[in-house]
Amino acid sequence: MTHKFISIEGIAKRFPKAGGGFTTVFEDLWLPMQRGDFTCIIGHSGCGKTTVLNILAGLDAPSSGAVIVDNQAIEGPSLDRAVIFQTHALLPWRTVMGNVAYAVSSKWRKWKTQRVRERAQKFIDLVGLNGAESKRPAELSGGMKQRVGIARALSIEPKIMLMDEPFSALDALTRGTLQDEVRRICLETGQTVFMITHDVDEAIYLADRILLMTNGPHAVLAEVVENPLPKDRVRAEVHKHPLYYPVRNHIIDFLVSRSKSFATDMRGKHDPRNVPVVRPGLAEPAVREATVITPSWPGLSRPSTSSPR
């Protein structure tokens, strides 16, 4: 890659054990992301997906390594990074307008009320909630609450939008509708997204790249699947594309079998800074080596061996 808009450089997460020593969730994770990428991460529970997202959000710190966003190291939470959680996380005493406007006024503190409300209204309209501005969360459906969360996140112009299984608690019809909305908005705005999901079909529909994590503890990033489907995907047609099932079968095969045996099969062969990039279903080369990642932050010329924080 010519430019690393986001660069995860050698991060690890370890937790102390009650009897001494440490449990390593993941170790030596390297990953570059370009501006405008929609990246999904998939892996079994315990592989550290949410921990990686929390480190990107600045809500947690790595035990070693660093994360750089737009040439700035992450050292804590910032309005440059918006998070959409599994639950809506709205302020129950504020209306739809109040929740979105609160985010806008937090980012641009000197703006007058009218300007704040105009910007909030723009993103309320964008997610299809015009007419619901005066409703409080208790008056909204689950899908509408998540729409408010999406509008709130987008309204502050984040450099990266972080999504932690935001549609997992919704019924299938609402989930599909919101996936369509998120995909449309991200294509229109060029938003950079890092999303956790357990839904293979959701990842294939939304993502440009799908990260496959092995089982934890000591999880590693095993592969980066480049989605070969065209960007202008249509939900009703996507499963008819000749490359859809090769991609789907490759991911499911990894989750069912290869994620469990990866550590044994690849002992001594896996280079965390040169993770294979896979494009299932395409003519050779279907697998190519990723470009070796050059650290962009001082002191990370090699994986860190510092003690856990």
Salt bridges, closest charged atoms under 4 A:
GLU9 OE2 - LYS4 NZ 3.83
GLU27 OE2 - ARG14 NH2 2.69
ASP37 OD2 - ARG209 NE 3.72
ASP60 OD1 - LYS13 NZ 3.01
ASP70 OD1 - ARG35 NH2 3.86
ASP70 OD2 - LYS159 NZ 3.22
ASP80 OD2 - LYS159 NZ 3.95
GLU157 OE2 - ARG119 NH2 3.10
GLU165 OE1 - HIS198 ND1 3.00
ASP180 OD1 - ARG235 NE 2.96
GLU181 OE1 - ARG184 NH2 2.65
GLU188 OE2 - ARG184 NH1 3.29
ASP201 OD1 - ARG248 NE 2.70
ASP208 OD1 - LYS231 NZ 2.71
GLU223 OE1 - HIS250 NE2 2.73
GLU223 OE2 - ARG258 NH1 2.89
GLU226 OE1 - ARG279 NE 3.46
GLU226 OE2 - ARG288 NH2 2.76
GLU237 OE1 - LYS240 NZ 3.72
ASP253 OD2 - ARG258 NE 3.07
